[in-house]
Amino acid sequence: MSVFSRRLPVAVLLLGFLYPVPAIAAERPTTPTAGQHLTPTDGDAVHPSGYRGRQAPRLSNAVPSTGKEGDQILLRGTGLGDVTTAVFSVRGLSASASVVSTRDSTVYVHVPRHLDEGTGTVYVTDSTGASSNAVQFTIIAP
């Protein structure tokens, strides 16, 4: 049992009688108690509530940083192994891109159709819905 697990006594008041109920285990504290420190392990992020989860994907750059619709580009970063979607945005318009392949530090995607030329951004989301930061990308004419 982890340091954060506790057995909590529970009782139920039913028809004026107090009935004990078997203790339940609390997996995570909602806030650290006095003297308790929440230390993340490698690759974990600690939410203010004490929940530990994987870190959101993080992009460092796009290679190449320019492309036209249909071009395959490489997105580099960390925590990218579970990426399911890439979103390109230019001048307020956004389009999802098809993900070709993923690894922990790389994602290959195709530049989506129906975006105007110009400089914009691209970011990714993983299967949990966590979004990465955005990196700059320029759409060029075909």
Z-matrix of the N, CA and C atoms (Angstrom, degrees):
N
C 1 1.438
C 2 1.526 1 107.90
N 3 1.319 2 117.08 1 136.40
C 4 1.460 3 120.80 2 -176.48
C 5 1.519 4 111.82 3 -74.53
N 6 1.321 5 115.10 4 166.85
C 7 1.459 6 121.86 5 177.93
C 8 1.523 7 110.34 6 -59.93
N 9 1.346 8 116.31 7 -28.18
C 10 1.458 9 120.46 8 -174.72
C 11 1.525 10 113.49 9 -89.19
N 12 1.329 11 117.94 10 -4.93
C 13 1.460 12 120.18 11 179.66
C 14 1.516 13 109.26 12 -86.46
N 15 1.295 14 115.20 13 140.93
C 16 1.460 15 121.86 14 177.71
C 17 1.522 16 108.36 15 -139.04
N 18 1.293 17 116.53 16 149.06
C 19 1.455 18 121.21 17 172.47
C 20 1.510 19 106.60 18 -95.61
N 21 1.305 20 116.61 19 121.89
C 22 1.449 21 120.62 20 -177.22
C 23 1.526 22 109.57 21 -105.75
N 24 1.331 23 117.70 22 124.00
C 25 1.454 24 119.15 23 177.64
C 26 1.528 25 109.14 24 -71.41
N 27 1.311 26 114.79 25 138.72
C 28 1.454 27 120.45 26 -178.21
C 29 1.514 28 108.46 27 -134.00
N 30 1.306 29 116.36 28 141.80
C 31 1.462 30 121.90 29 175.17
C 32 1.515 31 107.89 30 -134.80
N 33 1.311 32 116.37 31 150.67
C 34 1.453 33 121.76 32 -179.51
C 35 1.517 34 108.56 33 -120.17
N 36 1.325 35 116.39 34 133.60
C 37 1.459 36 122.16 35 176.24
C 38 1.518 37 106.67 36 -96.07
N 39 1.317 38 116.34 37 113.43
C 40 1.441 39 121.46 38 -177.68
C 41 1.512 40 108.81 39 -132.48
N 42 1.317 41 116.42 40 121.91
C 43 1.457 42 123.00 41 179.89
C 44 1.528 43 112.12 42 52.18
N 45 1.310 44 117.00 43 38.83
C 46 1.454 45 120.64 44 176.62
C 47 1.514 46 114.68 45 83.00
N 48 1.318 47 118.83 46 -1.58
C 49 1.449 48 122.00 47 179.69
C 50 1.521 49 109.23 48 -111.96
N 51 1.315 50 116.16 49 142.73
C 52 1.457 51 122.03 50 179.68
C 53 1.525 52 108.36 51 -96.43
N 54 1.341 53 116.44 52 116.60
C 55 1.455 54 122.21 53 -178.88
C 56 1.527 55 109.21 54 -110.53
N 57 1.334 56 118.39 55 126.83
C 58 1.466 57 119.34 56 175.95
C 59 1.530 58 109.76 57 -71.66
N 60 1.304 59 115.05 58 144.73
C 61 1.456 60 121.92 59 178.36
C 62 1.520 61 106.48 60 -120.29
N 63 1.329 62 117.71 61 141.00
C 64 1.472 63 118.86 62 179.28
C 65 1.526 64 110.46 63 -52.19
N 66 1.328 65 114.84 64 144.65
C 67 1.466 66 120.56 65 -178.40
C 68 1.516 67 110.74 66 -63.12
N 69 1.325 68 115.43 67 147.83
C 70 1.453 69 120.57 68 175.79
C 71 1.521 70 108.05 69 -111.50
N 72 1.307 71 115.68 70 153.17
C 73 1.463 72 120.15 71 -179.64
C 74 1.516 73 109.61 72 -94.19
N 75 1.318 74 116.17 73 131.08
C 76 1.458 75 121.17 74 173.80
C 77 1.523 76 106.98 75 -96.48
N 78 1.321 77 117.61 76 117.68
C 79 1.458 78 121.12 77 -175.04
C 80 1.521 79 113.69 78 -74.19
N 81 1.296 80 118.37 79 -37.19
C 82 1.460 81 121.30 80 -177.14
C 83 1.518 82 109.61 81 -136.03
N 84 1.334 83 117.03 82 137.76
C 85 1.455 84 118.65 83 175.04
C 86 1.528 85 109.09 84 -73.05
N 87 1.324 86 116.84 85 149.92
C 88 1.458 87 118.70 86 177.54
C 89 1.519 88 109.97 87 -78.03
N 90 1.325 89 117.20 88 -29.67
C 91 1.462 90 121.36 89 173.62
C 92 1.523 91 107.29 90 -144.60
N 93 1.314 92 117.48 91 150.39
C 94 1.464 93 118.53 92 178.49
C 95 1.525 94 110.50 93 -65.21
N 96 1.329 95 116.53 94 141.81
C 97 1.446 96 120.54 95 175.78
C 98 1.526 97 108.80 96 -88.00
N 99 1.311 98 117.00 97 169.61
C 100 1.464 99 120.87 98 -177.79
C 101 1.523 100 110.25 99 -54.47
N 102 1.309 101 116.34 100 129.33
C 103 1.456 102 121.75 101 177.76
C 104 1.517 103 114.20 102 82.08
N 105 1.327 104 117.51 103 -3.30
C 106 1.456 105 120.99 104 -179.12
C 107 1.523 106 109.05 105 -97.89
N 108 1.313 107 116.99 106 131.79
C 109 1.460 108 122.00 107 -179.60
C 110 1.510 109 108.85 108 -118.31
N 111 1.307 110 116.29 109 134.21
C 112 1.454 111 120.75 110 175.89
C 113 1.515 112 107.87 111 -96.35
N 114 1.313 113 116.40 112 110.08
C 115 1.447 114 121.51 113 -178.15
C 116 1.517 115 108.55 114 -111.26
N 117 1.341 116 117.28 115 117.86
C 118 1.457 117 118.65 116 -179.68
C 119 1.518 118 111.76 117 -70.41
N 120 1.331 119 115.32 118 149.44
C 121 1.452 120 120.21 119 172.55
C 122 1.520 121 107.28 120 -89.72
N 123 1.321 122 117.15 121 169.64
C 124 1.465 123 120.16 122 -179.94
C 125 1.513 124 110.31 123 -54.43
N 126 1.333 125 116.39 124 130.64
C 127 1.445 126 121.49 125 177.74
C 128 1.510 127 114.91 126 83.51
N 129 1.324 128 118.06 127 -4.04
C 130 1.459 129 120.58 128 179.42
C 131 1.513 130 110.76 129 -97.61
N 132 1.307 131 115.54 130 151.70
C 133 1.457 132 122.05 131 172.88
C 134 1.515 133 106.51 132 -118.82
N 135 1.314 134 117.41 133 141.45
C 136 1.456 135 120.62 134 179.63
C 137 1.513 136 108.55 135 -108.00
N 138 1.310 137 115.96 136 117.87
C 139 1.456 138 122.81 137 176.22
C 140 1.522 139 107.62 138 -74.80
N 141 1.349 140 119.22 139 152.60
C 142 1.465 141 120.12 140 179.44
C 143 1.527 142 113.38 141 -53.99
N 144 1.320 143 118.46 142 -24.23
C 145 1.458 144 120.65 143 179.46
C 146 1.523 145 111.91 144 -76.36
N 147 1.330 146 116.97 145 -9.80
C 148 1.461 147 120.21 146 -178.07
C 149 1.518 148 112.57 147 102.18
N 150 1.336 149 118.00 148 -8.88
C 151 1.462 150 121.23 149 178.67
C 152 1.520 151 109.60 150 -66.80
N 153 1.311 152 117.20 151 136.53
C 154 1.459 153 122.06 152 176.98
C 155 1.521 154 108.13 153 -109.07
N 156 1.291 155 115.70 154 128.30
C 157 1.458 156 119.85 155 178.46
C 158 1.511 157 109.98 156 -142.67
N 159 1.314 158 115.59 157 177.58
C 160 1.457 159 119.68 158 177.03
C 161 1.512 160 109.49 159 -68.99
N 162 1.326 161 115.77 160 151.98
C 163 1.450 162 120.03 161 175.51
C 164 1.510 163 109.46 162 -73.18
N 165 1.326 164 115.46 163 150.10
C 166 1.456 165 120.80 164 175.77
C 167 1.524 166 109.06 165 -65.49
N 168 1.324 167 116.97 166 154.26
C 169 1.465 168 118.64 167 176.58
C 170 1.532 169 110.39 168 -60.23
N 171 1.310 170 116.59 169 150.29
C 172 1.471 171 121.59 170 -179.82
C 173 1.524 172 108.57 171 -134.07
N 174 1.344 173 116.02 172 124.58
C 175 1.461 174 121.22 173 178.58
C 176 1.519 175 110.83 174 -95.44
N 177 1.336 176 115.64 175 144.56
C 178 1.467 177 119.89 176 174.67
C 179 1.524 178 110.92 177 -108.76
N 180 1.343 179 117.71 178 -38.45
C 181 1.466 180 119.66 179 178.47
C 182 1.525 181 110.82 180 -167.95
N 183 1.351 182 114.23 181 169.24
C 184 1.459 183 122.60 182 174.73
C 185 1.528 184 107.58 183 -115.63
N 186 1.350 185 116.42 184 136.87
C 187 1.464 186 120.97 185 -178.59
C 188 1.525 187 108.45 186 -128.93
N 189 1.302 188 120.78 187 118.81
C 190 1.464 189 125.67 188 -8.83
C 191 1.531 190 109.90 189 -71.05
N 192 1.315 191 116.32 190 169.36
C 193 1.466 192 120.11 191 -178.34
C 194 1.522 193 112.33 192 -90.46
N 195 1.332 194 117.14 193 3.74
C 196 1.466 195 122.68 194 174.58
C 197 1.519 196 108.59 195 -134.40
N 198 1.342 197 116.33 196 152.31
C 199 1.456 198 119.58 197 177.79
C 200 1.508 199 111.07 198 -176.09
N 201 1.322 200 115.04 199 165.68
C 202 1.460 201 120.78 200 177.63
C 203 1.523 202 108.34 201 -110.17
N 204 1.332 203 116.09 202 168.66
C 205 1.467 204 119.20 203 -176.95
C 206 1.521 205 110.70 204 -56.39
N 207 1.327 206 114.55 205 137.60
C 208 1.459 207 121.05 206 -179.45
C 209 1.513 208 114.88 207 90.62
N 210 1.341 209 118.01 208 -18.53
C 211 1.466 210 120.17 209 178.16
C 212 1.525 211 110.51 210 -64.35
N 213 1.313 212 116.04 211 144.82
C 214 1.462 213 120.90 212 174.16
C 215 1.516 214 108.39 213 -92.01
N 216 1.332 215 116.28 214 130.56
C 217 1.461 216 120.38 215 177.53
C 218 1.515 217 109.59 216 -126.40
N 219 1.300 218 114.86 217 160.12
C 220 1.465 219 122.64 218 179.54
C 221 1.523 220 108.62 219 -107.09
N 222 1.325 221 116.83 220 127.39
C 223 1.461 222 122.07 221 172.93
C 224 1.514 223 107.14 222 -105.49
N 225 1.331 224 116.73 223 127.37
C 226 1.468 225 121.75 224 179.79
C 227 1.517 226 109.79 225 -107.37
N 228 1.337 227 115.36 226 150.49
C 229 1.453 228 120.28 227 177.97
C 230 1.513 229 111.01 228 169.39
N 231 1.337 230 115.72 229 -149.50
C 232 1.461 231 121.81 230 179.43
C 233 1.525 232 109.20 231 -133.12
N 234 1.332 233 115.66 232 153.11
C 235 1.463 234 120.82 233 178.36
C 236 1.517 235 113.50 234 66.04
N 237 1.336 236 117.15 235 31.76
C 238 1.460 237 121.34 236 -174.04
C 239 1.531 238 113.77 237 -96.11
N 240 1.313 239 118.13 238 -0.71
C 241 1.461 240 121.36 239 -174.62
C 242 1.510 241 115.06 240 -63.22
N 243 1.335 242 118.04 241 -21.67
C 244 1.460 243 121.81 242 -176.50
C 245 1.531 244 111.80 243 -111.76
N 246 1.332 245 117.36 244 19.01
C 247 1.461 246 121.67 245 -178.14
C 248 1.522 247 109.70 246 -69.25
N 249 1.338 248 115.71 247 135.18
C 250 1.461 249 120.94 248 -179.97
C 251 1.525 250 112.61 249 -116.56
N 252 1.339 251 117.57 250 -22.35
C 253 1.463 252 120.81 251 -175.34
C 254 1.520 253 110.33 252 -144.93
N 255 1.335 254 115.49 253 144.91
C 256 1.465 255 121.80 254 169.86
C 257 1.530 256 106.41 255 -120.34
N 258 1.325 257 116.99 256 138.58
C 259 1.464 258 121.49 257 -178.64
C 260 1.527 259 108.81 258 -122.99
N 261 1.333 260 115.56 259 123.60
C 262 1.453 261 122.87 260 177.03
C 263 1.523 262 107.99 261 -101.16
N 264 1.320 263 117.19 262 138.10
C 265 1.463 264 122.20 263 177.81
C 266 1.516 265 109.55 264 -132.18
N 267 1.344 266 115.99 265 130.45
C 268 1.456 267 122.49 266 176.33
C 269 1.525 268 107.68 267 -139.43
N 270 1.317 269 117.00 268 125.53
C 271 1.471 270 123.04 269 176.70
C 272 1.525 271 112.87 270 51.84
N 273 1.302 272 116.69 271 42.85
C 274 1.457 273 121.02 272 176.25
C 275 1.517 274 115.59 273 83.62
N 276 1.316 275 118.36 274 -6.21
C 277 1.461 276 121.79 275 176.47
C 278 1.518 277 109.37 276 -102.47
N 279 1.328 278 116.12 277 139.96
C 280 1.467 279 120.75 278 -178.91
C 281 1.521 280 110.12 279 -125.59
N 282 1.322 281 115.76 280 150.72
C 283 1.463 282 121.68 281 176.08
C 284 1.519 283 109.26 282 -147.14
N 285 1.326 284 115.82 283 140.25
C 286 1.465 285 120.95 284 177.55
C 287 1.510 286 110.02 285 -81.24
N 288 1.306 287 115.11 286 146.70
C 289 1.462 288 121.26 287 -179.21
C 290 1.520 289 109.83 288 -111.44
N 291 1.315 290 116.24 289 152.23
C 292 1.459 291 119.88 290 175.61
C 293 1.523 292 109.21 291 -79.62
N 294 1.331 293 115.01 292 132.84
C 295 1.471 294 121.40 293 178.09
C 296 1.517 295 107.51 294 -88.37
N 297 1.329 296 116.58 295 125.64
C 298 1.454 297 122.29 296 -178.69
C 299 1.523 298 110.35 297 -86.57
N 300 1.337 299 116.79 298 -50.89
C 301 1.457 300 120.84 299 178.68
C 302 1.526 301 109.65 300 -158.00
N 303 1.334 302 115.06 301 158.09
C 304 1.466 303 120.60 302 -179.52
C 305 1.523 304 110.79 303 -135.21
N 306 1.303 305 114.66 304 150.38
C 307 1.463 306 124.86 305 168.96
C 308 1.516 307 105.46 306 -140.83
N 309 1.308 308 117.77 307 174.36
C 310 1.462 309 118.66 308 -176.85
C 311 1.522 310 112.75 309 -61.07
N 312 1.333 311 117.98 310 -32.52
C 313 1.469 312 119.63 311 -176.45
C 314 1.528 313 114.03 312 -114.04
N 315 1.348 314 117.75 313 1.95
C 316 1.468 315 119.91 314 -179.38
C 317 1.527 316 111.34 315 -145.15
N 318 1.334 317 114.46 316 149.56
C 319 1.467 318 122.40 317 173.26
C 320 1.520 319 107.06 318 -138.72
N 321 1.317 320 116.58 319 131.22
C 322 1.458 321 121.13 320 172.97
C 323 1.525 322 108.29 321 -101.65
N 324 1.335 323 116.76 322 130.38
C 325 1.462 324 122.24 323 179.53
C 326 1.524 325 109.37 324 -136.00
N 327 1.331 326 115.34 325 161.47
C 328 1.464 327 121.37 326 173.24
C 329 1.522 328 108.20 327 -100.97
N 330 1.329 329 116.85 328 136.62
C 331 1.457 330 121.45 329 176.59
C 332 1.536 331 106.90 330 -63.73
N 333 1.345 332 118.10 331 128.33
C 334 1.467 333 120.78 332 -176.11
C 335 1.529 334 112.98 333 -73.34
N 336 1.312 335 115.10 334 164.38
C 337 1.461 336 122.59 335 177.14
C 338 1.528 337 109.79 336 -85.83
N 339 1.310 338 114.93 337 169.19
C 340 1.471 339 123.33 338 171.22
C 341 1.520 340 114.47 339 70.74
N 342 1.313 341 117.64 340 28.44
C 343 1.463 342 120.46 341 172.78
C 344 1.522 343 108.69 342 -116.45
N 345 1.328 344 116.50 343 141.62
C 346 1.466 345 121.56 344 178.01
C 347 1.517 346 110.46 345 -70.75
N 348 1.320 347 114.85 346 160.86
C 349 1.460 348 119.64 347 172.73
C 350 1.519 349 108.92 348 -63.96
N 351 1.316 350 115.82 349 149.44
C 352 1.454 351 120.35 350 175.51
C 353 1.509 352 111.86 351 142.64
N 354 1.317 353 113.51 352 172.23
C 355 1.462 354 120.09 353 179.58
C 356 1.515 355 109.31 354 -91.16
N 357 1.309 356 114.92 355 133.02
C 358 1.459 357 121.47 356 -179.93
C 359 1.515 358 109.93 357 -147.61
N 360 1.315 359 114.93 358 -146.87
C 361 1.465 360 120.08 359 -177.52
C 362 1.521 361 110.60 360 -136.50
N 363 1.315 362 114.20 361 164.76
C 364 1.457 363 122.00 362 171.35
C 365 1.527 364 107.29 363 -137.49
N 366 1.340 365 116.10 364 139.30
C 367 1.458 366 121.81 365 173.58
C 368 1.516 367 107.98 366 -139.03
N 369 1.323 368 117.41 367 166.56
C 370 1.461 369 121.91 368 -179.17
C 371 1.521 370 110.31 369 -124.96
N 372 1.344 371 115.57 370 158.55
C 373 1.460 372 121.74 371 172.50
C 374 1.518 373 108.25 372 -127.41
N 375 1.328 374 115.76 373 152.17
C 376 1.461 375 119.21 374 178.41
C 377 1.522 376 110.13 375 -105.50
N 378 1.321 377 116.86 376 -177.34
C 379 1.463 378 121.46 377 -175.05
C 380 1.526 379 113.24 378 -65.60
N 381 1.328 380 118.05 379 -18.27
C 382 1.467 381 120.47 380 177.12
C 383 1.519 382 111.72 381 -87.61
N 384 1.344 383 116.77 382 -6.38
C 385 1.465 384 120.80 383 -178.13
C 386 1.513 385 113.21 384 93.34
N 387 1.320 386 117.97 385 -1.17
C 388 1.466 387 120.85 386 179.04
C 389 1.526 388 109.81 387 -70.26
N 390 1.323 389 116.33 388 134.37
C 391 1.468 390 122.05 389 -179.23
C 392 1.517 391 110.96 390 -103.70
N 393 1.321 392 114.60 391 149.57
C 394 1.464 393 120.55 392 176.76
C 395 1.525 394 109.55 393 -88.33
N 396 1.301 395 114.72 394 177.70
C 397 1.457 396 121.02 395 167.87
C 398 1.525 397 107.45 396 -70.84
N 399 1.320 398 117.33 397 166.63
C 400 1.465 399 121.37 398 178.77
C 401 1.522 400 109.48 399 -101.61
N 402 1.340 401 115.79 400 144.30
C 403 1.460 402 121.50 401 173.80
C 404 1.527 403 108.15 402 -119.76
N 405 1.303 404 115.54 403 155.97
C 406 1.458 405 121.56 404 -176.21
C 407 1.524 406 111.73 405 -73.09
N 408 1.334 407 114.95 406 141.36
C 409 1.462 408 121.58 407 176.41
C 410 1.524 409 107.74 408 -150.35
N 411 1.336 410 117.04 409 141.60
C 412 1.455 411 121.41 410 -178.82
C 413 1.525 412 110.01 411 -115.58
N 414 1.333 413 115.77 412 125.35
C 415 1.459 414 122.34 413 176.33
C 416 1.531 415 107.44 414 -86.97
N 417 1.332 416 117.48 415 129.34
C 418 1.470 417 120.98 416 179.81
C 419 1.542 418 108.80 417 -114.65
N 420 1.322 419 115.28 418 162.83
C 421 1.470 420 121.16 419 -178.97
C 422 1.522 421 110.28 420 -67.14
N 423 1.333 422 116.10 421 145.51
C 424 1.472 423 119.35 422 178.25
C 425 1.511 424 112.13 423 -69.00
